[in-house]
Amino acid sequence: MAPAISPTALTIAAIEDADIADVIALWQRCGLTRPWNDPAADIALARKGPNATVLVGRDRSGLVASVLVGHDGHRGWVYYVAVDPGCRHQGYGRVIMAAAEDWLRSRGLEKLQLMVRGDNVAVHAFYQSLGYLEQDRVVFAKWLDGREPTP
Ligand SMILES: CC(C)(COP(=O)(O)OP(=O)(O)OC[C@H]1O[C@@H](n2cnc3c(N)ncnc32)[C@H](O)[C@@H]1OP(=O)(O)O)[C@@H](O)C(=O)NCCC(=O)NCCS
């Protein structure tokens, strides 16, 4: 039997060009892509300026975790928090979120916020175990190119 992989076996780095296809495949395996979001364009925009990036986590099997982290000049945000379905419940999610928190902290951000889709109840316990508290807010959104709202 293969030895258990400890959470510290996850190595974190900023995404590179050669990682893009693997990251998109990870997001697809994790059910995070939506028809109205182009994941390649999301990655490109996050890498365009200094206020965002995509962090990736690798273990011995390859690229198995990701987070898109950035800030808007006031709060930090994370998107595409993902751990490969075959690698869950061994602390990788905790490690990639800690890396996102460190990334924001080192840039002077004091608070990290994130949105969870209403049908993704399973993930609540994950964020709660990391110290996040559900907030009483309503999120409004509008596409700036004039297209109809999406859910
Ligand atoms: C959410 C996700 C990233 C968690 O990754 P993970 O590597 O399994 O998480 P960890 O092993 O680091 O778990 C950290 C803590 O969360 C808890 N947790 C994780 N998943 C959980 C679940 N489905 N139900 C209950 N608790 C959970 C663990 O018990 C653990 O707590 P502990 O360390 O105190 O025991 C992973 O399940 C995932 O990629 N999900 C699909 C994508 C997704 O929904 N992303 C979030 C979008 S908002």
The ligand as an SDF file (V2000), in Angstrom:
LIG
                    3D

 48 50  0  0  0  0  0  0  0  0999 V2000
  -13.7260   22.3260   -1.1440 C   0  0  0  0  0  0  0  0  0  0  0  0
  -12.4380   21.5660   -1.4550 C   0  0  0  0  0  0  0  0  0  0  0  0
  -11.4390   22.4930   -2.1000 C   0  0  0  0  0  0  0  0  0  0  0  0
  -11.8790   20.9920   -0.1490 C   0  0  0  0  0  0  0  0  0  0  0  0
  -10.6280   20.3880   -0.4500 O   0  0  0  0  0  0  0  0  0  0  0  0
   -9.9900   19.2800    0.5420 P   0  0  0  0  0  0  0  0  0  0  0  0
   -8.5730   19.1240    0.1310 O   0  0  0  0  0  0  0  0  0  0  0  0
  -10.8270   18.0650    0.5360 O   0  0  0  0  0  0  0  0  0  0  0  0
  -10.1070   19.9950    1.9470 O   0  0  0  0  0  0  0  0  0  0  0  0
   -9.2070   19.6690    3.2430 P   0  0  0  0  0  0  0  0  0  0  0  0
   -8.8260   18.2280    3.2360 O   0  0  0  0  0  0  0  0  0  0  0  0
   -8.0940   20.6650    3.3190 O   0  0  0  0  0  0  0  0  0  0  0  0
  -10.2480   19.9320    4.3780 O   0  0  0  0  0  0  0  0  0  0  0  0
  -10.1060   21.0230    5.2800 C   0  0  0  0  0  0  0  0  0  0  0  0
  -11.2070   20.9130    6.2620 C   0  0  0  0  0  0  0  0  0  0  0  0
  -12.4880   21.0280    5.6470 O   0  0  0  0  0  0  0  0  0  0  0  0
  -13.3100   19.8990    6.0020 C   0  0  0  0  0  0  0  0  0  0  0  0
  -14.0050   19.4730    4.8070 N   0  0  0  0  0  0  0  0  0  0  0  0
  -13.4910   19.4040    3.5530 C   0  0  0  0  0  0  0  0  0  0  0  0
  -14.4260   18.9730    2.6830 N   0  0  0  0  0  0  0  0  0  0  0  0
  -15.5370   18.7350    3.4250 C   0  0  0  0  0  0  0  0  0  0  0  0
  -16.8470   18.2420    3.1240 C   0  0  0  0  0  0  0  0  0  0  0  0
  -17.1900   17.9130    1.8560 N   0  0  0  0  0  0  0  0  0  0  0  0
  -17.7320   18.1030    4.1190 N   0  0  0  0  0  0  0  0  0  0  0  0
  -17.3820   18.4280    5.3940 C   0  0  0  0  0  0  0  0  0  0  0  0
  -16.1640   18.9050    5.7500 N   0  0  0  0  0  0  0  0  0  0  0  0
  -15.2600   19.0580    4.7770 C   0  0  0  0  0  0  0  0  0  0  0  0
  -12.3760   18.8100    6.4540 C   0  0  0  0  0  0  0  0  0  0  0  0
  -13.0010   18.0490    7.4350 O   0  0  0  0  0  0  0  0  0  0  0  0
  -11.1910   19.5680    6.9720 C   0  0  0  0  0  0  0  0  0  0  0  0
  -11.3400   19.8650    8.3360 O   0  0  0  0  0  0  0  0  0  0  0  0
  -10.2740   19.3430    9.3670 P   0  0  0  0  0  0  0  0  0  0  0  0
   -8.9270   19.5660    8.7560 O   0  0  0  0  0  0  0  0  0  0  0  0
  -10.5120   20.1820   10.5750 O   0  0  0  0  0  0  0  0  0  0  0  0
  -10.6230   17.9030    9.5320 O   0  0  0  0  0  0  0  0  0  0  0  0
  -12.7270   20.3780   -2.4210 C   0  0  0  0  0  0  0  0  0  0  0  0
  -13.7490   19.5810   -1.8410 O   0  0  0  0  0  0  0  0  0  0  0  0
  -13.1730   20.7840   -3.8110 C   0  0  0  0  0  0  0  0  0  0  0  0
  -12.3380   21.0180   -4.6870 O   0  0  0  0  0  0  0  0  0  0  0  0
  -14.4960   20.8410   -4.0460 N   0  0  0  0  0  0  0  0  0  0  0  0
  -15.0450   21.1160   -5.3840 C   0  0  0  0  0  0  0  0  0  0  0  0
  -14.8180   22.5150   -5.8250 C   0  0  0  0  0  0  0  0  0  0  0  0
  -15.5300   23.5230   -4.9390 C   0  0  0  0  0  0  0  0  0  0  0  0
  -16.7010   23.3850   -4.6180 O   0  0  0  0  0  0  0  0  0  0  0  0
  -14.7790   24.5720   -4.5740 N   0  0  0  0  0  0  0  0  0  0  0  0
  -15.2890   25.6570   -3.7600 C   0  0  0  0  0  0  0  0  0  0  0  0
  -16.0480   26.6330   -4.5750 C   0  0  0  0  0  0  0  0  0  0  0  0
  -16.6730   27.9710   -3.5570 S   0  0  0  0  0  0  0  0  0  0  0  0
  1  2  1  0
  2  3  1  0
  2  4  1  0
  2 36  1  0
  4  5  1  0
  5  6  1  0
  6  7  2  0
  6  8  1  0
  6  9  1  0
  9 10  1  0
 10 11  2  0
 10 12  1  0
 10 13  1  0
 13 14  1  0
 14 15  1  0
 15 16  1  0
 15 30  1  0
 16 17  1  0
 17 18  1  0
 17 28  1  0
 18 19  1  0
 18 27  1  0
 19 20  2  0
 20 21  1  0
 21 22  1  0
 21 27  2  0
 22 23  1  0
 22 24  2  0
 24 25  1  0
 25 26  2  0
 26 27  1  0
 28 29  1  0
 28 30  1  0
 30 31  1  0
 31 32  1  0
 32 33  2  0
 32 34  1  0
 32 35  1  0
 36 37  1  0
 36 38  1  0
 38 39  2  0
 38 40  1  0
 40 41  1  0
 41 42  1  0
 42 43  1  0
 43 44  2  0
 43 45  1  0
 45 46  1  0
 46 47  1  0
 47 48  1  0
M  END
$$$$
